[in-house]
C-alpha cells in the first residue's frame, strides 16, 4: 500500500501538479484494488460467518415452527379425543338415566299392581268377614226368635191366655230380649 502511495506521489510530481480533482488512471487502479481487497476481506471474514449464523438461525426458527405445528396438531388430536370421550360419556350417562327411569317405571308399575292386588284381597276378605258376621248375626237372631217362640208357646200352653195375659207375655218376652242384648 505504501508503494501505491509512492507511485501516486511520483506521478503527481512528474506531471508537476498534485490536484485533488484529477483523473489519474493509477489512482483508479489503486482504488479498485483497495476496494477489491476490502470486499474480499469482508466476504471471507464477515459475510460468510454472518450468512452461516443467519442460515443456522433460519434453520432453528424453521425447526421451532415445525415443532410448534406438531404440538398444535397433537393438541388438536387430544382435544378431539377429549371431545369424543366427553360425548361418549354423555351418551352413556343418558343411557344409564334412561335405564334407571325404565326400571323405576317398571318397579312403580309392579308396586301399584301389587298394592291393587293386595287391596282387592283385603276388600274380598273384609266382604267375606262382613258376610260371615251378617250370617252369624242372622243365625243368632233366628235362635233368639226361636227361643222366644218356644218360650211364648210354653207360656201359652201353661194357661189359657186372655188379651191381658197375651200382652203381659209379649211385654215379658220383649223385656227378656232387651236384657239379653
C-alpha positions as CSV (number, residue, x, y, z in Angstrom):
1,X,0.0,0.0,0.0
2,X,2.8,2.3,0.7
3,X,4.2,1.5,-2.7
4,X,1.0,2.6,-4.2
5,X,1.1,5.9,-2.4
6,X,4.7,6.4,-3.5
7,X,3.7,5.7,-7.1
8,X,0.8,8.1,-6.8
9,X,3.2,10.7,-5.4
10,X,5.8,10.2,-8.2
11,X,3.1,10.5,-10.8
12,X,1.9,13.8,-9.3
13,X,5.4,15.2,-9.2
14,X,6.2,14.2,-12.7
15,X,3.2,15.9,-14.0
16,X,4.0,18.9,-12.0
17,X,0.9,19.3,-10.0
18,X,-0.9,17.4,-7.3
19,X,-4.6,18.0,-7.6
20,X,-7.4,16.6,-5.7
21,X,-9.8,16.5,-8.5
22,X,-7.8,14.9,-11.2
23,X,-8.4,11.7,-13.0
24,X,-5.4,9.5,-12.7
25,X,-5.6,6.0,-14.1
26,X,-3.1,4.8,-11.4
27,X,-5.3,6.2,-8.7
28,X,-8.3,4.5,-10.2
29,X,-6.5,1.1,-10.4
30,X,-5.2,1.7,-6.8
31,X,-8.7,2.4,-5.6
32,X,-10.2,-0.6,-7.4
33,X,-7.5,-2.9,-6.0
34,X,-8.2,-1.5,-2.5
35,X,-11.9,-1.9,-3.0
36,X,-11.4,-5.5,-4.2
37,X,-9.2,-6.3,-1.1
38,X,-11.7,-4.8,1.2
39,X,-14.5,-6.7,-0.5
40,X,-12.6,-10.0,-0.2
41,X,-11.8,-9.3,3.4
42,X,-15.5,-8.5,4.0
43,X,-16.7,-11.6,2.1
44,X,-14.4,-14.1,3.8
45,X,-14.3,-12.7,7.4
46,X,-17.7,-11.1,7.7
47,X,-20.2,-12.2,5.0
48,X,-19.7,-16.0,5.2
49,X,-19.9,-16.2,9.1
50,X,-22.9,-13.8,9.2
51,X,-24.7,-15.8,6.4
52,X,-23.8,-19.0,8.2
53,X,-25.2,-17.6,11.5
54,X,-28.3,-16.4,9.7
55,X,-28.8,-19.8,8.0
56,X,-28.4,-21.5,11.4
57,X,-30.9,-19.1,12.9
58,X,-33.4,-19.6,10.0
59,X,-33.0,-23.4,10.4
60,X,-33.6,-23.1,14.1
61,X,-36.7,-21.0,13.5
62,X,-38.0,-23.5,11.0
63,X,-37.4,-26.3,13.4
64,X,-39.2,-24.5,16.2
65,X,-42.1,-23.7,13.8
66,X,-42.3,-27.4,12.8
67,X,-42.3,-28.4,16.5
68,X,-45.0,-25.8,17.2
69,X,-47.1,-27.1,14.3
70,X,-46.6,-30.6,15.6
71,X,-47.6,-29.6,19.1
72,X,-50.6,-27.8,17.7
73,X,-51.6,-30.9,15.8
74,X,-51.1,-33.1,18.9
75,X,-53.2,-30.7,20.9
76,X,-55.9,-30.8,18.3
77,X,-55.8,-34.6,18.4
78,X,-56.0,-34.6,22.2
79,X,-58.9,-32.1,22.1
80,X,-60.7,-34.2,19.5
81,X,-60.2,-37.4,21.6
82,X,-61.4,-35.5,24.8
83,X,-64.5,-34.3,23.0
84,X,-65.2,-37.8,21.7
85,X,-64.8,-39.2,25.2
86,X,-67.0,-36.4,26.6
87,X,-69.7,-37.2,24.0
88,X,-69.4,-41.0,24.8
89,X,-69.7,-40.2,28.5
90,X,-72.8,-38.1,27.9
91,X,-74.3,-40.8,25.8
92,X,-73.5,-43.4,28.4
93,X,-74.9,-41.2,31.2
94,X,-78.1,-40.7,29.1
95,X,-78.4,-44.4,28.6
96,X,-77.9,-45.1,32.3
97,X,-80.5,-42.5,33.2
98,X,-82.9,-44.0,30.6
99,X,-82.4,-47.5,32.0
100,X,-82.9,-46.2,35.6
101,X,-86.0,-44.4,34.6
102,X,-87.3,-47.5,32.8
103,X,-86.6,-49.7,35.8
104,X,-88.2,-47.2,38.1
105,X,-91.3,-47.1,36.0
106,X,-91.4,-50.9,35.9
107,X,-90.9,-51.0,39.7
108,X,-93.7,-48.4,40.1
109,X,-96.0,-50.5,37.9
110,X,-95.2,-53.6,39.9
111,X,-95.7,-51.8,43.2
112,X,-99.1,-50.4,42.0
113,X,-100.2,-53.8,40.7
114,X,-99.1,-55.4,44.0
115,X,-100.9,-52.7,46.0
116,X,-104.1,-53.1,43.9
117,X,-103.9,-56.8,44.2
118,X,-103.4,-56.6,48.0
119,X,-106.2,-54.0,48.3
120,X,-108.5,-56.3,46.3
121,X,-107.6,-59.2,48.6
122,X,-108.2,-57.1,51.7
123,X,-111.5,-55.9,50.3
124,X,-112.5,-59.5,49.5
125,X,-111.5,-60.7,53.0
126,X,-113.4,-57.8,54.5
127,X,-116.5,-58.6,52.4
128,X,-116.2,-62.3,53.4
129,X,-115.8,-61.3,57.1
130,X,-118.8,-58.9,56.9
131,X,-120.8,-61.7,55.2
132,X,-119.8,-64.2,57.9
133,X,-120.7,-61.7,60.7
134,X,-124.0,-61.0,58.9
135,X,-124.9,-64.7,58.7
136,X,-123.8,-65.1,62.3
137,X,-126.0,-62.2,63.4
138,X,-128.9,-63.6,61.4
139,X,-128.4,-67.0,62.9
140,X,-128.2,-65.6,66.4
141,X,-131.4,-63.5,65.8
142,X,-133.1,-66.7,64.5
143,X,-132.1,-68.6,67.5
144,X,-133.3,-65.9,69.8
145,X,-136.6,-65.7,68.0
146,X,-136.9,-69.5,68.1
147,X,-136.3,-69.4,71.9
148,X,-138.9,-66.6,72.3
149,X,-141.4,-68.5,70.2
150,X,-140.7,-71.7,72.3
151,X,-141.0,-69.6,75.5
152,X,-144.2,-68.0,74.4
153,X,-145.6,-71.3,73.3
154,X,-144.7,-72.9,76.6
155,X,-146.4,-70.0,78.5
156,X,-149.4,-70.2,76.3
157,X,-149.6,-73.9,76.9
158,X,-149.4,-73.4,80.7
159,X,-152.6,-71.3,80.8
160,X,-155.3,-70.1,78.8
161,X,-154.5,-66.7,77.6
162,X,-156.7,-63.7,77.7
163,X,-155.9,-60.5,75.9
164,X,-154.4,-59.0,79.0
165,X,-152.3,-62.1,79.6
166,X,-151.2,-62.1,76.0
167,X,-150.0,-58.5,76.3
168,X,-148.2,-59.4,79.5
169,X,-146.4,-62.3,77.9
170,X,-145.3,-60.2,74.9
171,X,-144.0,-57.5,77.3
172,X,-142.2,-60.1,79.4
173,X,-140.6,-61.7,76.3
174,X,-139.7,-58.3,74.9
175,X,-138.1,-57.2,78.2
176,X,-136.2,-60.5,78.4
177,X,-135.0,-59.9,74.8
178,X,-133.9,-56.4,75.8
179,X,-132.0,-57.8,78.8
180,X,-130.2,-60.4,76.6
181,X,-128.9,-57.6,74.3
